[in-house]
Amino acid sequence: MAFTLRWGILSTGWIATKFSLDLLVNPSTRQVSDVAHRIVAVGSRSKDSAQKFVDSVWNEAGVKEGKKQVKLYGSYDELLADKDVDCIYIGTPHSHHYANAHAALSAGKNVLCEKSLVVNAAQAKALIDLARSKDLFFMEAVWTRYQPFAYKLEEVLKSGKIGEVRGVQAELCVDFGPTAKKNPDHRLINPVLAGGALLDLGPYPWTQLALVLLGEHKASTEPLPVPKVVSSMTKTTSGVDASVVAAIEFAQADGRIVHGTLTTAQDRQTAHSRCSLIQGSLGYIEVAFPTYRPRSLTYYRWANEGDLGDPTVKPVESETFEFEPRPGGIWGFAWEADEVARCIRDGRKESDRMPLRETLLMMQVFDEIRKQGNFTYPPELETLELK
Ligand SMILES: NC(=O)c1ccc[n+]([C@@H]2O[C@H](COP(=O)([O-])OP(=O)(O)OC[C@H]3O[C@@H](n4cnc5c(N)ncnc54)[C@H](OP(=O)(O)O)[C@@H]3O)[C@@H](O)[C@H]2O)c1
């Protein structure tokens, strides 16, 4: 019999809607039978929003069952006090994640929190310590790591098709100009809501680098070494980061240093044909946009090292793997939800595919990028103090 995880949804914005829609899709449409999901409660800053959210999500999902049983709360605290909730999903702006996750963990709840987990590494460390001290499950919601794309990428790399990995270029740029014009206070560009390209989009090119260059992914309390970073940043007129380019040194198990380059911006658009390039000794892999849910990956393999540099020599092998955008009717968040359910069912406190030490490492790298860009958020966002 499937283990059913009982979710409490904290906030009612865009991503909470998409995530909840996925929870309402029968897992059998994605060939999953060991876990299932139920939304038992929704908490919003207003009860009216919680009601509207449930009406619209159930309506869009075309589902009748379960709606009447959802408990609606007009505050996050009431949601966190609900004894029927096993796990809280946090979908507030990242300016609020530290306080929301702290409150949820303090209330004894398991937590899945949207990216970026928090604003800086100190906050990430404080929450990780809190989750461990309370023996609770805790994870940053980086859905890409649970998509069929990520498993296929691992498989292609392990097969040695492109030989030894020598470099990775990863990019996620989305032009937010039209959004900013419509709403200059939008969370994407507003410093008070921790706007900016790096925290909003950066976790995805980081994920592409981490999937290839961090080696085996494993939950452990042993911290990962922080790589050397050299970066450059431009700012928006609202004062957040518009564009970031960073070169990051990843030490490999065989002692080599491999460069990953991370590019993220909110003033231009990544080409649809390619968001990341993985360069090996025998070939390369191209990943098609969008970086958060790649549409395809293609590898090209040449017979010998050196053939690659000769434009007259053709690859001996190449293959494209395509990934359906809406498999089984989901947006793609259901796979990470399935992982959370399995971890909680099995008593695991973190996921090997998105371990907390990798979240901490990402925040440490992002801190360094912001330091080099001379960019800090308002003090009330960077602090460990809670109001
Ligand atoms: N995984 C992904 O692909 C993905 C995609 C988009 C966004 N995200 C992440 O999800 C988070 C939310 O993004 P979003 O686009 O869903 O934002 P959004 O549409 O603005 O929703 C945020 C929600 O947070 C709550 N909230 C609490 N305090 C708030 C405040 N001071 N200002 C605004 N909202 C406040 C509101 O819900 P109530 O009114 O119900 O309290 C609001 O609806 C961000 O951290 C973002 O990085 C992830």
The ligand as an ORCA input file, in Angstrom:
! r2SCAN-3c Opt
* xyz 0 1
  N      11.076     25.844     -8.325
  C      10.758     26.730     -9.243
  O      10.777     26.462    -10.434
  C      10.318     28.087     -8.827
  C       9.611     28.886     -9.719
  C       9.170     30.132     -9.287
  C       9.470     30.566     -8.004
  N      10.191     29.772     -7.177
  C      10.518     30.222     -5.820
  O       9.317     30.280     -5.071
  C       9.297     31.406     -4.216
  C       8.034     32.209     -4.473
  O       7.974     32.619     -5.816
  P       6.582     32.964     -6.548
  O       6.927     33.363     -7.915
  O       5.600     31.883     -6.317
  O       6.148     34.265     -5.725
  P       4.696     34.881     -5.585
  O       3.812     34.480     -6.697
  O       4.901     36.340     -5.330
  O       4.120     34.189     -4.265
  C       4.716     34.368     -3.015
  C       3.680     34.130     -1.918
  O       4.340     34.302     -0.681
  C       3.445     34.863      0.277
  N       4.080     36.039      0.895
  C       4.370     36.157      2.208
  N       4.928     37.336      2.470
  C       4.969     38.014      1.303
  C       5.407     39.321      0.947
  N       5.918     40.186      1.842
  N       5.304     39.685     -0.341
  C       4.811     38.847     -1.257
  N       4.376     37.573     -0.975
  C       4.442     37.187      0.300
  C       2.162     35.205     -0.456
  O       1.222     34.179     -0.125
  P       0.026     34.473      0.920
  O      -0.578     35.771      0.493
  O      -0.852     33.325      0.731
  O       0.603     34.534      2.290
  C       2.528     35.125     -1.914
  O       1.465     34.712     -2.713
  C      10.609     32.149     -4.457
  O      11.535     31.814     -3.460
  C      11.084     31.630     -5.795
  O      12.496     31.604     -5.921
  C      10.591     28.543     -7.551
*
